[in-house]
Amino acid sequence: MRFRGKGYNNEQLTAFTQIIEESPGNQMPTGSLNRFTPAARQKLDEIALAITDNLAEARKRNNDPIVTDGYSGRQTNRR
């Protein structure tokens, strides 16, 4: 299931996240390094990106864009 660009709102995406996290088929065995299976982690990552996109679009609609110019720290090679 692809979540980006499908028009889901944040409440629906949050509900999908809860469904994925609570499903026993998406859980790794106890003692495993990861909590979720690789497929579940990919779905959760896609949902997180979709939520981020929704928030960015909402900010654009309100004329309050997020500045994503990148690293704004030290700009010199002198050490």
C-alpha positions in Angstrom: 0.0 0.0 0.0 1.4 3.4 -1.0 0.5 6.3 1.2 2.3 9.2 -0.5 0.1 11.3 -2.8 -3.1 9.4 -2.1 -4.9 12.2 -0.3 -5.1 10.6 3.2 -5.4 13.0 6.1 -3.2 12.8 9.2 -5.9 11.1 11.3 -6.3 8.3 8.7 -2.5 7.9 8.5 -2.2 7.8 12.3 -4.9 5.1 12.3 -2.9 3.1 9.7 0.1 3.4 11.9 -1.7 2.0 15.0 -3.1 -0.9 12.9 0.4 -1.8 11.6 2.0 -1.5 15.1 -0.7 -3.6 16.8 -0.8 -6.4 14.2 1.0 -9.5 15.5 2.1 -10.4 12.0 4.2 -7.2 11.9 6.1 -7.9 15.1 9.5 -9.5 15.2 10.3 -12.2 17.7 11.3 -11.2 21.2 15.0 -10.6 21.5 15.3 -9.3 17.9 17.1 -6.1 17.2 14.1 -4.6 15.4 10.6 -4.3 16.7 8.8 -4.6 13.3 9.3 -6.7 10.2 11.1 -5.1 7.2 7.8 -4.7 5.3 6.1 -3.1 8.4 9.1 -0.7 8.8 8.8 0.3 5.1 5.1 1.0 5.5 5.7 3.0 8.7 8.4 5.0 6.9 6.0 5.7 4.0 3.3 6.8 6.4 5.7 9.1 8.3 6.7 10.7 5.0 3.1 11.2 4.0 2.4 12.9 7.3 5.4 15.1 6.8 4.1 16.0 3.3 0.7 16.8 4.6 2.1 19.1 7.3 4.3 20.9 4.7 1.3 21.3 2.4 -0.7 22.8 5.2 2.0 25.2 6.0 2.2 26.3 2.4 -1.5 26.9 2.3 -1.1 29.1 5.4 1.8 31.0 3.7 4.2 29.8 6.4 6.6 27.5 4.5 9.4 25.6 6.2 12.9 26.6 5.1 14.7 23.6 3.8 17.9 25.1 2.6 20.1 22.5 4.3 23.0 22.9 6.6 23.3 26.4 7.9 26.2 25.9 10.3 29.9 26.5 9.7 30.6 27.2 6.1 34.4 27.3 6.0 37.0 24.6 5.6 39.4 26.2 8.0 40.0 24.1 11.1 
